[in-house]
Amino acid sequence: MSVKIHRRAFHGFAAGAGVAALSGQTWAATSKFAMITPIQHLIGYAPSMNAEVGGHFRRYGLEGDIVGGANAPMAVQQTVVKRVDVMRGAGTDVATAVANQGAPLRAIGTIYQASSFIVISQASRPVRAARDFNGMTVGVPGRKSGSEQALDLLLLGAGLDLDIAKRESVGNSLGAWGLMRAGRIDAAVLSVSAAVQIQDAGEDPVLWPVEESYKAPGQVYAMHRDRLAAEPEFPVRFLRAIRDSMTELRASLANGSALDIVKRMAERYPIVGKDNPRFLVKAMTEEIKLWLSDGEENQLRNMPERWSSMVASMVKAGIIKPVDATSLYTNEYVDQLG
C-alpha cells in the first residue's frame, strides 16, 4: 500500500528524482506530519509504524505518514527542503549532512543506541577484521547509505584505503545472501534484520557487528532546525508517541500479542518480509535490544559519548569536516517526556 503525504505535494518523490528547494516555506502548526525512513519499510521502523496504526500518535493529537525512502541521502534531502517533518537515519548520516553540506538538521532522539549494521560473510571467506575486505566486492543496501559509511569507517579506522573493496547495491534482505552464495559479492554490510532473515532461512553466516569496532549512535530521529523553532512542542509529542509505541511492542513480546501487532502494521505498510510475520517478530525481538543497549534509563536519549566518539572517528578518517559534536543533537525534548 502506498502512503500518501497529507501536508505537502510530493512531486518527484521517486528515487533519483530531482527536488527543488521550497524557498520561503514556513512551517504551519498542524496535527499532520510526514516521517521518512532511510530505506523502505523495514521491521526496524516498527516504533513509528506502530505509533500510527496503534493510535499512539493520535493520543498526542498527531497523524503521521510513515514514508519508505529509497536511501539515506534522499531522507536527508527531503528533510532539508522541508517536504517531510522527521527523518530517521544513522547518526553518521546526520553528521555527514551537517558537517559537509551545512544541512540545518538536529537529532532529537536516538532509537538505536548501538549500531544496527552487521558485516555478513560466508565461512569459506569470513570477514572478522577490516583487512579481510581486501579485494572483495561488498554489498550495501544503497550507495552513500549509513551502511556504506560504516564500511568506510571500518576501513579508514584500520588505516586501509577505501578502494581495497568494491561496493555494490544489494538491498537489505535475504537476496543479498543469495548474491553471496552465487559469488557475485563476497560480503555485505546490512542491518540486524537482514542477518536474522538469513539465519531464519537456515543459513549460517559469519556475523561481525560493526558495534565491536567503533561506537556511534545507531539510528536517530532528526528534524530541520526551522521546524523545531516553529513548533517546539511537536518533537515532544512525537517522542512521547514513539515511547508509548515502544512500550507496547516490548509488552507484546511478553504477552504473546507480537504476531498480531506485526500483522496489523503489515496491513497498512509494505513491510519487507511481510509474507513471513513470524520472521518479523523474531527480527523485531533482536532490534529491540538495540533500543536498550545503553540501559533502559537512556531509551531515546542521545548519548554524548557516542556522538563525540563517532565524530572523532569520522573526522580522523577524513569522512567529514571538523564539527562540534554537541551541535548535532539535543536532549531538550527527551528531557520533557516525563
C-alpha positions as CSV (number, residue, x, y, z in Angstrom):
1,M,0.0,0.0,0.0
2,S,1.4,3.4,-0.9
3,V,1.5,6.1,1.7
4,K,0.1,9.5,0.9
5,I,1.7,12.5,2.4
6,H,-1.0,14.8,3.6
7,R,0.8,18.1,4.3
8,R,2.6,18.8,1.1
9,A,2.6,17.7,-2.5
10,F,5.4,15.3,-3.0
11,H,6.2,15.7,-6.7
12,G,9.3,13.8,-7.8
13,F,9.4,11.6,-4.7
14,A,10.7,8.5,-6.6
15,A,14.3,7.5,-6.2
16,G,16.6,9.7,-8.1
17,A,14.0,12.4,-8.8
18,G,15.2,16.0,-8.5
19,V,13.5,18.1,-5.8
20,A,13.5,21.8,-5.9
21,A,14.1,23.7,-2.7
22,L,11.0,25.3,-1.3
23,S,12.2,28.8,-0.8
24,G,10.4,30.9,1.8
25,Q,8.2,28.0,3.0
26,T,7.1,28.2,6.6
27,W,6.0,25.5,9.0
28,A,2.4,25.7,9.9
29,A,1.2,24.2,13.2
30,T,-0.7,21.1,12.3
31,S,-1.5,17.6,13.6
32,K,-0.5,16.0,10.4
33,F,3.2,15.2,9.7
34,A,5.4,13.1,7.5
35,M,8.3,11.0,8.5
36,I,10.7,9.3,6.1
37,T,12.8,6.2,6.6
38,P,16.3,5.8,5.1
39,I,15.2,2.7,3.2
40,Q,11.8,1.1,2.6
41,H,9.5,-0.1,5.4
42,L,11.7,-2.4,7.4
43,I,10.5,-4.0,10.7
44,G,13.2,-2.0,12.4
45,Y,10.9,1.0,11.9
46,A,8.2,-0.6,14.0
47,P,8.2,2.1,16.7
48,S,6.9,4.7,14.2
49,M,4.7,2.4,12.1
50,N,3.0,1.1,15.3
51,A,2.7,4.6,16.7
52,E,0.4,5.4,13.8
53,V,-1.6,2.2,13.4
54,G,-1.7,1.6,17.2
55,G,-3.1,5.0,17.9
56,H,-0.2,6.4,19.9
57,F,0.3,9.4,17.6
58,R,-3.4,10.1,17.8
59,R,-3.3,10.1,21.6
60,Y,-1.0,13.1,21.3
61,G,-3.0,14.9,18.6
62,L,-0.8,13.7,15.7
63,E,-1.5,11.9,12.4
64,G,1.6,10.6,10.7
65,D,2.6,9.4,7.2
66,I,5.5,7.0,7.5
67,V,7.1,7.1,4.1
68,G,9.6,4.5,2.9
69,G,12.7,6.3,1.5
70,A,15.0,4.9,-1.2
71,N,18.3,5.7,0.6
72,A,19.7,7.9,3.4
73,P,20.7,10.9,1.2
74,M,17.1,11.0,-0.1
75,A,15.8,11.1,3.5
76,V,18.3,13.9,4.3
77,Q,17.3,15.8,1.2
78,Q,13.6,15.6,1.8
79,T,14.0,16.9,5.4
80,V,16.3,19.7,4.4
81,V,13.9,21.0,1.7
82,K,11.1,20.8,4.2
83,R,9.0,18.2,2.4
84,V,8.9,15.9,5.5
85,D,9.0,16.8,9.2
86,V,11.1,14.0,10.6
87,M,13.7,11.7,9.2
88,R,15.2,8.5,10.6
89,G,18.7,7.6,9.7
90,A,22.1,6.7,11.1
91,G,24.0,9.1,13.3
92,T,26.6,9.2,10.6
93,D,24.0,10.4,8.1
94,V,23.3,13.4,10.3
95,A,26.9,14.2,10.9
96,T,27.8,14.0,7.2
97,A,24.9,16.2,6.2
98,V,25.7,18.9,8.8
99,A,29.5,18.9,8.6
100,N,29.9,18.6,4.9
101,Q,26.8,20.2,3.5
102,G,25.8,22.6,6.2
103,A,22.4,20.9,6.5
104,P,20.2,22.5,9.2
105,L,19.4,19.2,10.9
106,R,19.4,18.2,14.5
107,A,18.9,14.8,16.1
108,I,16.0,14.9,18.6
109,G,16.4,11.3,19.9
110,T,18.3,8.1,19.4
111,I,16.1,5.0,18.7
112,Y,19.0,2.5,18.3
113,Q,21.7,3.3,20.8
114,A,24.1,0.8,19.2
115,S,24.9,0.4,15.5
116,S,22.4,-1.9,13.7
117,F,24.9,-2.7,11.0
118,I,26.5,-6.2,10.7
119,V,29.1,-7.4,8.4
120,I,27.9,-10.7,6.9
121,S,30.1,-13.2,5.1
122,Q,30.4,-16.9,4.4
123,A,32.5,-19.3,6.5
124,S,34.5,-20.1,3.3
125,R,35.7,-16.5,3.2
126,P,35.0,-14.9,6.5
127,V,35.3,-11.2,7.4
128,R,36.3,-10.7,11.0
129,A,38.5,-7.7,10.7
130,A,38.8,-4.7,8.3
131,R,41.8,-6.2,6.5
132,D,39.6,-9.1,5.4
133,F,37.8,-6.8,3.0
134,N,40.9,-6.6,0.7
135,G,39.9,-7.5,-2.8
136,M,36.3,-8.1,-2.0
137,T,33.1,-6.8,-3.6
138,V,30.9,-5.7,-0.6
139,G,27.2,-5.4,-0.8
140,V,25.4,-2.4,0.9
141,P,21.7,-1.5,0.9
142,G,22.4,1.6,-1.0
143,R,25.3,3.8,-2.1
144,K,26.2,6.6,0.3
145,S,24.0,4.9,2.9
146,G,24.7,4.6,6.6
147,S,25.8,1.1,5.8
148,E,28.4,2.2,3.3
149,Q,29.6,4.9,5.8
150,A,30.1,2.1,8.3
151,L,32.2,0.2,5.8
152,D,34.3,3.3,5.2
153,L,34.8,3.8,8.9
154,L,35.9,0.2,9.3
155,L,38.5,0.6,6.5
156,L,39.8,4.0,7.3
157,G,39.8,3.3,11.0
158,A,42.2,0.4,10.3
159,G,44.4,2.6,8.1
160,L,43.3,1.0,4.9
161,D,42.3,2.6,1.6
162,L,38.7,2.8,0.6
163,D,39.3,1.3,-2.8
164,I,40.5,-2.0,-1.5
165,A,36.9,-3.1,-1.6
166,K,34.3,-2.6,-4.4
167,R,30.8,-1.7,-3.4
168,E,27.5,-2.9,-4.9
169,S,23.9,-2.0,-4.0
170,V,22.1,-5.2,-3.0
171,G,19.2,-4.2,-0.9
172,N,18.7,-5.3,2.7
173,S,17.3,-8.7,2.7
174,L,17.8,-12.4,2.1
175,G,18.6,-11.6,-1.5
176,A,22.0,-10.3,-0.6
177,W,22.9,-13.7,0.8
178,G,21.8,-15.3,-2.5
179,L,24.2,-13.0,-4.3
180,M,26.9,-14.0,-1.9
181,R,26.3,-17.7,-2.5
182,A,26.3,-17.1,-6.2
183,G,29.7,-15.4,-6.0
184,R,28.5,-12.0,-7.2
185,I,29.5,-10.4,-3.9
186,D,31.9,-11.6,-1.2
187,A,30.4,-9.9,1.9
188,A,27.7,-7.4,2.8
189,V,27.1,-4.7,5.5
190,L,23.4,-5.0,6.3
191,S,21.1,-4.4,9.2
192,V,20.4,-6.8,12.0
193,S,17.0,-7.7,10.5
194,A,18.7,-8.9,7.3
195,A,21.1,-11.0,9.4
196,V,18.1,-12.5,11.2
197,Q,16.3,-13.2,7.9
198,I,19.4,-15.1,6.6
199,Q,19.6,-17.2,9.8
200,D,15.9,-17.8,9.7
201,A,16.3,-19.3,6.3
202,G,18.5,-22.0,7.8
203,E,21.8,-20.4,6.8
204,D,24.8,-20.0,9.0
205,P,26.6,-16.7,8.1
206,V,29.6,-15.3,9.8
207,L,28.4,-12.1,11.6
208,W,30.7,-9.3,12.7
209,P,28.8,-6.4,14.4
210,V,30.1,-3.0,13.5
211,E,29.5,-2.0,17.1
212,E,32.6,-4.0,18.1
213,S,34.8,-1.7,16.1
214,Y,33.6,1.8,16.8
215,K,30.9,3.4,19.0
216,A,28.3,5.6,17.4
217,P,24.6,6.4,17.7
218,G,23.0,3.7,15.6
219,Q,19.7,5.2,14.3
220,V,18.2,8.6,15.2
221,Y,15.2,10.8,14.6
222,A,16.3,14.2,13.2
223,M,14.4,17.3,12.2
224,H,15.0,20.6,10.4
225,R,16.0,23.4,12.9
226,D,13.3,25.7,11.4
227,R,10.7,23.1,12.3
228,L,12.0,22.8,15.8
229,A,12.0,26.5,16.3
230,A,8.5,27.0,14.8
231,E,6.7,24.3,16.8
232,P,8.9,23.1,19.8
233,E,6.0,21.1,21.3
234,F,5.8,18.8,18.2
235,P,9.0,16.8,18.9
236,V,7.9,16.2,22.5
237,R,4.6,14.9,21.3
238,F,6.3,12.8,18.6
239,L,8.7,11.2,21.0
240,R,6.1,10.5,23.6
241,A,4.1,8.6,21.0
242,I,7.2,6.7,19.9
243,R,8.0,5.9,23.6
244,D,4.5,4.6,24.2
245,S,4.7,2.5,20.9
246,M,8.0,1.0,22.1
247,T,6.4,0.1,25.4
248,E,3.5,-1.7,23.6
249,L,5.9,-3.5,21.3
250,R,8.0,-4.7,24.2
251,A,4.9,-5.8,26.1
252,S,3.6,-7.7,23.1
253,L,6.6,-10.0,23.2
254,A,5.9,-10.8,26.8
255,N,2.1,-11.3,26.5
256,G,2.2,-13.2,23.1
257,S,0.5,-10.5,21.0
258,A,3.5,-9.6,18.9
259,L,2.4,-11.5,15.9
260,D,-1.0,-9.7,15.9
261,I,0.7,-6.3,16.1
262,V,3.1,-7.2,13.3
263,K,0.2,-8.3,11.1
264,R,-1.6,-5.0,12.0
265,M,1.3,-3.0,10.8
266,A,1.7,-5.1,7.7
267,E,-1.9,-4.4,6.7
268,R,-1.0,-0.7,6.5
269,Y,2.6,-0.7,5.3
270,P,4.6,-2.7,2.7
271,I,7.0,-4.1,5.3
272,V,9.9,-6.1,3.8
273,G,9.3,-9.7,4.7
274,K,5.5,-9.2,5.5
275,D,4.8,-12.6,4.0
276,N,6.6,-14.1,6.9
277,P,5.2,-12.4,10.0
278,R,6.9,-15.0,12.3
279,F,10.3,-13.8,11.0
280,L,9.3,-10.2,11.5
281,V,8.6,-10.9,15.2
282,K,11.9,-12.6,15.5
283,A,13.7,-9.7,13.8
284,M,11.9,-7.2,16.0
285,T,13.0,-9.1,19.1
286,E,16.6,-8.6,18.1
287,E,16.1,-5.0,17.1
288,I,14.6,-4.1,20.5
289,K,17.9,-5.0,22.1
290,L,19.4,-2.0,20.2
291,W,16.9,0.3,21.8
292,L,18.2,-0.5,25.2
293,S,21.9,-1.2,24.7
294,D,22.9,1.8,26.8
295,G,20.3,0.9,29.5
296,E,16.6,1.4,29.8
297,E,17.0,4.7,31.6
298,N,18.6,6.0,28.4
299,Q,15.9,4.9,26.0
300,L,15.6,7.5,23.2
301,R,18.4,9.7,24.7
302,N,21.2,11.0,22.6
303,M,24.3,9.7,24.3
304,P,27.1,12.4,24.2
305,E,29.9,9.8,24.4
306,R,28.6,8.0,21.3
307,W,28.3,11.3,19.3
308,S,31.7,12.5,20.3
309,S,33.3,9.2,19.6
310,M,31.6,8.9,16.2
311,V,32.6,12.5,15.1
312,A,36.2,11.9,16.2
313,S,36.4,8.7,14.2
314,M,34.8,10.3,11.1
315,V,37.0,13.4,11.2
316,K,40.1,11.3,11.7
317,A,39.1,9.1,8.8
318,G,38.6,12.2,6.6
319,I,34.9,11.4,6.0
320,I,33.6,14.7,7.5
321,K,35.0,18.2,8.2
322,P,35.5,19.0,11.8
323,V,32.3,19.8,13.6
324,D,31.2,20.3,17.2
325,A,29.5,17.0,18.1
326,T,27.1,18.7,20.5
327,S,25.7,20.8,17.6
328,L,24.3,17.6,16.0
329,Y,21.9,16.6,18.7
330,T,19.8,17.8,21.6
331,N,18.2,16.1,24.6
332,E,15.9,19.1,25.2
333,Y,12.8,17.1,24.1
334,V,13.7,13.8,25.6
335,D,14.1,15.6,28.9
336,Q,10.4,16.7,28.7
337,L,9.0,13.2,28.2
338,G,8.3,12.7,31.8
